[in-house]
Amino acid sequence: MAKQILVVDDNLTSLKQISVQLASHYEVSLAKSGALALQICRYEKPDLILLDVEMPEMDGFETIQRLKTDPELSPIPVIFLTGNHDSGTEIRALESGAMDFITKPANREILFHRIELHLQFSAYQTSLERTVMELENNIVTSFAELIECKDSNMGGHILRASKCVEIIGRQLLKTKVFGGELTENDLTMIVRATPFHDIGKIGISDILLLKKGSLTEDEFREVQKHTTIGAQFLEKIHARTPEQHYLKFAKQIAESHHERYDGTGYPNGLVGNEIPLCARLVAVANVFDSCLTDRVYRKAPGYEAACRLIAEGRGGAFDPLVVDAFEAVKDKLADLQNAASLVLYNQGRNSVA
């Protein structure tokens, strides 16, 4: 498939000239202003942008600044085009985040060479980032599963809960019920963060976690501390690695996934939208999957019981909008009971996050 190049220039003659030069090798989109370019990027996400510096209203510098502040658009490589040959403009262009600088009128051979060079570099960088992310995801999941190994009956919970979050989250994105509060990038981060939801159990006694009978009130209060222990642990990790943005969601999830929409949950008794959206989403996924798994203190209630429990918890334990999304996709979630589905998910999970 041909790569897509977006050319941004307020000069229509220049737009047409570059379009003709590139059309035989690439899919070319044209924008005569920075504002229009940003709109096109949000819908089409081009592989590379040729951006004029001197434009009225929103010049190239303001345009690239807005691109670089949008997590979904910032990776797109930008090459500046300008008729201004002074070194100050060139330095400013490169400092703003542009990959390269070409003076107009652009020589056809130079233009093609620079475009191909940066497309290849971008592809390599994307591949490298994907490899690193796969490694990180596997380390995260393995670490979380190490905690879950305290209970031999909880195999697969981490993977199923993450997949459940992804399926419900995609339904929420589809219906746009949370608007800008939940973006594609947010969901990617939340799915990556979900395996950390019970990480605080590392600080809870195995005697309590593996107790077959009912917990006393004091014992239950002790187990509840896994939420704050996990949040404190993840806050420290995030402070050391602030570039790992998904850890912000991981902290919120670890601390608040046992909060209830009606305010009767723990540890802070948060009510409604006081609970972070990521935690409200994981709360439903966690309860759903826990019903599919045997625990030391009870047999798995099963899929039908899980669906009833979540429906009955609408507005009480759970956010009504998240429950509505769950109801819309619960048939897909039924597949999570099957070992074969879990294997398929495990093989493809890194393409999600």
C-alpha positions as CSV (number, residue, x, y, z in Angstrom):
1,M,0.0,0.0,0.0
2,A,1.3,3.4,-0.9
3,K,2.4,5.7,1.9
4,Q,0.2,8.8,2.5
5,I,1.9,12.2,2.4
6,L,0.1,15.3,3.6
7,V,1.3,18.6,1.9
8,V,0.5,21.8,3.8
9,D,1.0,25.1,2.0
10,D,-1.1,28.3,1.6
11,N,0.3,28.7,-1.9
12,L,-2.0,26.8,-4.3
13,T,0.7,26.8,-7.0
14,S,3.2,25.2,-4.7
15,L,0.6,22.6,-3.5
16,K,-0.2,21.6,-7.1
17,Q,3.5,21.4,-8.1
18,I,4.5,19.1,-5.2
19,S,1.3,17.0,-5.6
20,V,2.3,16.3,-9.2
21,Q,5.8,15.4,-8.2
22,L,4.7,12.9,-5.6
23,A,1.5,11.5,-7.1
24,S,3.2,8.7,-8.9
25,H,4.7,7.2,-5.8
26,Y,2.5,8.2,-2.9
27,E,-1.1,8.9,-1.9
28,V,-1.1,12.7,-1.5
29,S,-3.5,14.8,0.5
30,L,-3.4,18.6,0.3
31,A,-4.2,21.3,2.9
32,K,-3.9,25.1,2.4
33,S,-3.8,25.9,6.1
34,G,-2.5,24.6,9.4
35,A,-6.0,24.3,10.9
36,L,-7.2,22.1,7.9
37,A,-4.0,20.0,8.2
38,L,-4.8,19.2,11.8
39,Q,-8.3,18.2,10.9
40,I,-7.0,15.9,8.1
41,C,-4.4,14.3,10.5
42,R,-7.1,13.4,13.0
43,Y,-9.1,11.5,10.4
44,E,-6.4,10.1,8.1
45,K,-3.1,10.0,10.1
46,P,-0.7,10.4,7.2
47,D,2.7,8.7,7.2
48,L,4.6,12.0,6.7
49,I,3.8,15.7,6.5
50,L,5.5,18.3,4.3
51,L,4.7,21.5,6.1
52,D,5.2,25.1,4.9
53,V,6.6,27.5,7.5
54,E,5.2,30.8,6.3
55,M,1.4,30.7,6.4
56,P,-1.2,33.2,7.6
57,E,-3.2,32.7,10.8
58,M,-1.5,29.5,11.9
59,D,2.1,29.2,10.6
60,G,4.1,26.0,10.4
61,F,5.6,26.4,13.9
62,E,2.2,26.7,15.6
63,T,1.0,23.8,13.5
64,I,3.8,21.4,14.5
65,Q,3.5,22.5,18.1
66,R,-0.2,21.4,18.1
67,L,0.8,18.1,16.4
68,K,3.5,17.4,19.0
69,T,1.1,17.9,21.9
70,D,-1.4,15.3,20.6
71,P,-0.2,11.8,21.6
72,E,-1.9,10.2,18.6
73,L,-0.3,12.7,16.0
74,S,3.1,13.5,17.6
75,P,4.8,10.4,16.0
76,I,4.1,11.6,12.4
77,P,7.4,12.8,10.9
78,V,7.4,16.4,9.7
79,I,9.6,18.0,7.0
80,F,9.5,21.8,6.8
81,L,9.3,23.5,3.5
82,T,10.2,27.2,3.2
83,G,11.5,29.8,0.8
84,N,13.3,31.4,3.8
85,H,17.0,30.4,3.6
86,D,18.3,32.0,6.8
87,S,19.9,29.7,9.4
88,G,17.7,31.0,12.3
89,T,14.6,29.7,10.6
90,E,16.3,26.3,9.9
91,I,17.4,26.0,13.6
92,R,14.0,26.9,14.9
93,A,12.4,24.4,12.5
94,L,14.5,21.5,13.8
95,E,14.2,22.6,17.4
96,S,10.4,22.5,17.0
97,G,10.5,18.8,16.3
98,A,10.7,18.7,12.5
99,M,12.7,15.8,11.1
100,D,14.2,17.8,8.3
101,F,14.2,21.1,6.4
102,I,13.9,21.6,2.6
103,T,14.1,25.0,0.9
104,K,11.6,25.9,-1.9
105,P,11.3,25.3,-4.8
106,A,12.2,21.8,-3.8
107,N,14.4,19.7,-6.2
108,R,12.4,16.6,-7.1
109,E,15.3,14.2,-6.5
110,I,16.1,15.7,-3.1
111,L,12.5,15.7,-2.1
112,F,12.0,12.0,-2.9
113,H,15.3,11.1,-1.2
114,R,14.4,13.0,2.0
115,I,10.9,11.6,2.1
116,E,12.1,8.0,1.6
117,L,14.8,8.4,4.2
118,H,12.4,9.6,6.9
119,L,9.7,7.1,6.0
120,Q,12.2,4.3,6.5
121,F,13.5,5.8,9.7
122,S,9.9,6.2,11.0
123,A,9.1,2.6,10.2
124,Y,12.2,1.4,11.9
125,Q,11.4,3.5,15.0
126,T,7.9,2.2,15.1
127,S,9.1,-1.4,14.9
128,L,11.6,-0.7,17.7
129,E,9.0,0.9,19.9
130,R,6.6,-2.0,19.3
131,T,9.4,-4.5,20.2
132,V,10.2,-2.6,23.4
133,M,6.5,-2.3,24.3
134,E,6.0,-6.1,23.8
135,L,8.9,-6.7,26.1
136,E,7.5,-4.3,28.7
137,N,4.0,-5.8,28.5
138,N,5.4,-9.3,29.0
139,I,7.4,-8.2,32.0
140,V,4.4,-6.4,33.5
141,T,2.1,-9.4,32.9
142,S,4.7,-11.9,34.3
143,F,5.2,-9.7,37.4
144,A,1.5,-9.4,38.0
145,E,1.0,-13.1,37.4
146,L,3.7,-13.8,40.0
147,I,1.5,-12.0,42.6
148,E,-1.6,-14.0,41.4
149,C,0.4,-17.2,41.8
150,K,-0.4,-16.9,45.5
151,D,-3.7,-18.5,44.5
152,S,-3.2,-21.5,42.2
153,N,-6.9,-21.2,41.0
154,M,-6.5,-17.8,39.4
155,G,-4.5,-18.8,36.3
156,G,-5.3,-16.5,33.3
157,H,-7.1,-13.9,35.4
158,I,-4.7,-11.1,34.3
159,L,-5.0,-11.8,30.6
160,R,-8.8,-12.2,30.7
161,A,-9.3,-9.1,32.8
162,S,-7.2,-7.1,30.4
163,K,-9.1,-8.4,27.3
164,C,-12.4,-7.7,29.0
165,V,-11.3,-4.1,29.7
166,E,-10.3,-3.8,26.0
167,I,-13.7,-5.1,24.7
168,I,-15.8,-2.9,27.0
169,G,-13.6,0.1,26.4
170,R,-13.9,-0.2,22.6
171,Q,-17.7,-0.2,23.0
172,L,-17.4,3.0,25.1
173,L,-15.2,4.6,22.4
174,K,-17.8,3.5,19.7
175,T,-20.7,5.1,21.6
176,K,-18.7,8.2,22.6
177,V,-20.6,8.4,25.9
178,F,-17.6,9.8,27.7
179,G,-16.5,12.1,24.9
180,G,-12.9,13.3,25.3
181,E,-12.6,11.7,28.7
182,L,-11.8,8.4,27.0
183,T,-9.6,8.4,23.9
184,E,-8.0,5.6,21.9
185,N,-4.7,6.4,23.5
186,D,-6.3,6.3,27.0
187,L,-7.7,2.9,26.3
188,T,-4.3,1.6,25.2
189,M,-2.8,2.9,28.4
190,I,-5.6,1.4,30.5
191,V,-5.3,-2.1,28.9
192,R,-1.5,-2.0,29.6
193,A,-2.2,-0.9,33.2
194,T,-4.9,-3.4,34.1
195,P,-2.5,-6.3,35.1
196,F,-1.4,-4.1,38.0
197,H,-4.8,-3.9,39.6
198,D,-4.0,-6.4,42.4
199,I,-0.3,-5.7,42.7
200,G,-0.8,-4.6,46.3
201,K,-1.5,-8.2,47.3
202,I,2.3,-8.5,47.5
203,G,2.0,-6.8,50.9
204,I,-0.8,-9.0,52.2
205,S,-0.3,-12.2,54.2
206,D,-0.7,-15.5,52.2
207,I,-2.6,-16.8,55.2
208,L,-5.4,-14.3,54.6
209,L,-5.3,-14.5,50.8
210,L,-5.6,-18.3,50.9
211,K,-8.0,-18.6,53.7
212,K,-10.8,-21.0,52.8
213,G,-13.4,-19.8,55.2
214,S,-14.9,-16.3,55.7
215,L,-12.7,-13.5,56.7
216,T,-13.3,-11.7,60.0
217,E,-13.9,-8.0,60.0
218,D,-10.3,-7.3,61.0
219,E,-9.0,-9.7,58.4
220,F,-11.1,-8.1,55.7
221,R,-9.8,-4.6,56.6
222,E,-6.3,-6.0,56.3
223,V,-7.0,-7.4,52.8
224,Q,-8.5,-4.1,51.8
225,K,-5.1,-2.5,52.3
226,H,-3.9,-4.1,49.0
227,T,-5.5,-1.1,47.2
228,T,-3.4,1.6,49.0
229,I,-0.3,-0.6,49.1
230,G,-0.5,-1.1,45.3
231,A,-1.1,2.6,44.7
232,Q,1.9,3.6,46.8
233,F,4.1,1.1,45.1
234,L,3.1,2.2,41.6
235,E,3.4,5.9,42.5
236,K,7.0,5.3,43.4
237,I,7.7,3.5,40.1
238,H,6.0,6.3,38.1
239,A,8.1,8.9,39.9
240,R,11.2,7.1,38.7
241,T,10.0,6.5,35.2
242,P,7.6,9.5,34.4
243,E,7.8,8.8,30.7
244,Q,5.8,5.6,31.3
245,H,2.4,7.3,31.2
246,Y,0.4,4.1,31.6
247,L,1.6,3.9,35.2
248,K,-0.6,6.9,36.1
249,F,-3.6,4.8,35.1
250,A,-2.1,1.8,36.9
251,K,-1.9,3.7,40.2
252,Q,-5.5,4.9,39.8
253,I,-6.7,1.4,39.0
254,A,-4.9,-0.3,41.9
255,E,-6.2,2.2,44.4
256,S,-9.8,2.5,43.2
257,H,-11.0,-0.7,41.5
258,H,-12.9,-1.7,44.6
259,E,-14.7,1.7,45.0
260,R,-18.4,1.5,44.3
261,Y,-20.4,4.0,42.3
262,D,-22.8,4.6,45.2
263,G,-19.9,5.5,47.5
264,T,-19.9,2.4,49.7
265,G,-16.6,0.9,48.4
266,Y,-13.1,1.2,49.6
267,P,-10.5,2.5,50.4
268,N,-11.8,6.1,50.1
269,G,-15.6,5.8,49.7
270,L,-15.5,7.7,46.4
271,V,-18.9,8.4,44.7
272,G,-19.8,8.3,41.0
273,N,-17.4,10.2,38.8
274,E,-15.1,10.9,41.7
275,I,-13.8,7.4,40.9
276,P,-11.3,7.5,38.0
277,L,-12.9,6.2,34.8
278,C,-10.2,3.6,34.3
279,A,-11.0,2.2,37.7
280,R,-14.8,2.1,37.0
281,L,-14.0,0.2,33.8
282,V,-11.7,-2.3,35.5
283,A,-14.2,-2.8,38.4
284,V,-16.7,-4.4,36.0
285,A,-14.0,-6.4,34.2
286,N,-12.6,-7.7,37.5
287,V,-15.9,-8.8,38.9
288,F,-16.9,-10.4,35.6
289,D,-13.8,-12.5,35.3
290,S,-13.7,-13.4,39.0
291,C,-17.1,-15.1,38.5
292,L,-15.5,-17.3,35.8
293,T,-12.7,-18.6,38.1
294,D,-12.7,-20.9,41.1
295,R,-11.4,-19.3,44.3
296,V,-10.1,-21.0,47.5
297,Y,-13.3,-19.9,49.3
298,R,-15.9,-20.7,46.5
299,K,-16.6,-22.3,43.2
300,A,-16.9,-20.1,40.1
301,P,-20.5,-18.8,39.7
302,G,-20.1,-18.8,35.9
303,Y,-21.0,-16.5,33.0
304,E,-24.7,-16.2,33.6
305,A,-24.3,-15.4,37.3
306,A,-21.6,-12.8,36.3
307,C,-24.0,-11.1,33.9
308,R,-26.8,-10.9,36.5
309,L,-24.4,-9.6,39.2
310,I,-23.2,-6.8,36.9
311,A,-26.7,-5.9,35.7
312,E,-27.9,-5.8,39.4
313,G,-25.0,-3.6,40.3
314,R,-25.9,-0.8,37.8
315,G,-25.8,2.5,39.6
316,G,-24.8,0.7,42.9
317,A,-21.5,-1.1,42.5
318,F,-20.9,0.0,38.9
319,D,-21.0,3.0,36.7
320,P,-24.3,2.8,34.7
321,L,-22.6,3.7,31.4
322,V,-19.9,1.1,31.8
323,V,-22.6,-1.5,32.6
324,D,-24.5,-0.5,29.5
325,A,-21.3,-1.0,27.4
326,F,-20.9,-4.4,29.1
327,E,-24.4,-5.4,28.2
328,A,-23.8,-4.5,24.6
329,V,-20.7,-6.8,24.3
330,K,-21.3,-9.5,26.9
331,D,-21.8,-12.1,24.2
332,K,-18.2,-11.5,23.1
333,L,-17.0,-11.8,26.7
334,A,-18.6,-15.2,26.9
335,D,-15.6,-16.5,24.8
336,L,-13.2,-15.6,27.6
337,Q,-14.4,-18.8,29.4
338,N,-12.8,-21.0,26.8
339,A,-9.1,-21.9,27.0
340,A,-8.8,-21.7,23.3
341,S,-9.9,-18.0,23.3
342,L,-7.4,-17.3,26.0
343,V,-4.6,-18.8,24.0
344,L,-5.5,-16.8,21.0
345,Y,-5.7,-13.6,23.1
346,N,-2.3,-14.3,24.6
347,Q,-0.7,-14.7,21.2
348,G,-2.2,-11.5,19.9
349,R,-2.3,-9.3,23.0
350,N,0.8,-7.2,22.2
351,S,-1.0,-5.8,19.1
352,V,-3.5,-4.2,21.5
353,A,-1.2,-2.2,23.7
